[in-house]
């Protein structure tokens, strides 16, 4: 599977990449700390799964999902957030998130 990872924390980018690359069938096609760059990259790359953090700049993860949906770019989405609320989780699912993963304490 082709994965793209977006997280504002470079340490988290590396942790997620390492976890995914333990399975040799997984391919990381891109990584970014910026929502706009992620949007631009996904317009050009074949991505099966987007692993995205809610807390991004210049716009948040929900806005990124809305933009991708409007552009008809529809990868499977796993979203994380440092302090998720029930309303955030609900909004994530309503905007196309397939799985919401609250990160462990070290994230």
C-alpha positions as CSV (number, residue, x, y, z in Angstrom):
1,X,0.0,0.0,0.0
2,X,1.1,3.6,-0.7
3,X,1.1,5.8,2.4
4,X,1.5,9.6,2.8
5,X,2.1,10.9,6.3
6,X,1.4,14.5,7.4
7,X,2.3,15.6,11.0
8,X,3.6,18.9,12.3
9,X,6.1,17.1,14.5
10,X,9.0,15.6,12.6
11,X,9.6,13.1,15.4
12,X,6.1,11.8,14.9
13,X,6.7,11.6,11.2
14,X,9.6,9.3,11.8
15,X,7.8,7.2,14.4
16,X,4.8,6.6,12.0
17,X,7.1,5.9,9.1
18,X,9.1,3.4,11.0
19,X,6.0,1.6,12.2
20,X,4.6,1.4,8.6
21,X,7.8,0.4,7.0
22,X,8.1,-2.7,9.2
23,X,5.8,-4.3,6.7
24,X,7.7,-4.5,3.4
25,X,4.5,-4.2,1.4
26,X,4.0,-0.7,2.7
27,X,5.6,2.2,0.7
28,X,5.9,5.7,2.1
29,X,5.4,7.9,-1.0
30,X,5.6,11.2,0.9
31,X,5.8,13.0,4.2
32,X,5.1,16.6,5.1
33,X,4.6,18.9,8.1
34,X,2.5,21.3,6.0
35,X,-1.2,20.9,5.0
36,X,-0.8,22.9,1.7
37,X,2.1,20.8,0.6
38,X,0.2,17.6,1.4
39,X,-2.7,18.8,-0.7
40,X,-0.4,19.6,-3.6
41,X,1.5,16.3,-3.3
42,X,-1.7,14.2,-3.2
43,X,-2.9,15.9,-6.4
44,X,0.1,14.3,-8.1
45,X,0.8,11.0,-6.2
46,X,-1.0,7.7,-6.0
47,X,-1.8,7.4,-2.3
48,X,-3.9,4.6,-0.8
49,X,-3.8,5.8,2.8
50,X,-3.3,9.3,4.2
51,X,-2.1,9.4,7.8
52,X,-2.9,13.0,8.9
53,X,-2.7,14.9,12.1
54,X,-5.5,17.4,13.0
55,X,-3.1,20.1,14.2
56,X,-1.6,21.4,10.9
57,X,-0.8,24.7,9.3
58,X,-1.8,26.8,7.3
59,X,-5.1,25.0,7.8
60,X,-6.1,22.1,10.0
61,X,-6.6,18.4,9.1
62,X,-10.4,18.8,8.7
63,X,-10.0,21.5,6.1
64,X,-7.4,19.4,4.3
65,X,-10.0,16.5,4.1
66,X,-12.6,18.9,2.7
67,X,-10.2,20.2,0.1
68,X,-9.2,16.7,-0.9
69,X,-12.9,15.7,-1.2
70,X,-13.7,18.7,-3.3
71,X,-10.8,17.8,-5.6
72,X,-12.1,14.2,-5.8
73,X,-8.9,12.9,-4.1
74,X,-10.2,10.1,-1.9
75,X,-7.5,8.1,-0.1
76,X,-8.4,6.2,3.0
77,X,-7.7,8.5,5.9
78,X,-6.3,7.8,9.4
79,X,-6.4,10.9,11.6
80,X,-4.6,11.6,14.8
81,X,-4.9,14.5,17.3
82,X,-3.0,15.2,20.5
83,X,-6.2,16.2,22.5
84,X,-9.2,14.9,20.6
85,X,-12.7,15.9,21.7
86,X,-15.8,14.0,20.8
87,X,-16.9,16.8,18.5
88,X,-13.5,16.7,16.7
89,X,-13.8,13.0,16.2
90,X,-17.3,13.3,14.9
91,X,-16.3,16.1,12.5
92,X,-13.4,14.0,11.3
93,X,-15.7,11.1,10.4
94,X,-18.2,13.4,8.8
95,X,-15.4,14.8,6.6
96,X,-14.1,11.5,5.3
97,X,-11.9,10.1,8.0
98,X,-12.0,6.3,8.0
99,X,-10.2,5.8,11.4
100,X,-9.5,8.2,14.2
101,X,-6.5,7.2,16.3
102,X,-5.8,9.0,19.5
103,X,-2.0,8.9,19.8
104,X,-0.2,7.2,22.8
105,X,1.4,9.3,25.4
106,X,4.8,9.5,23.7
107,X,3.2,11.2,20.6
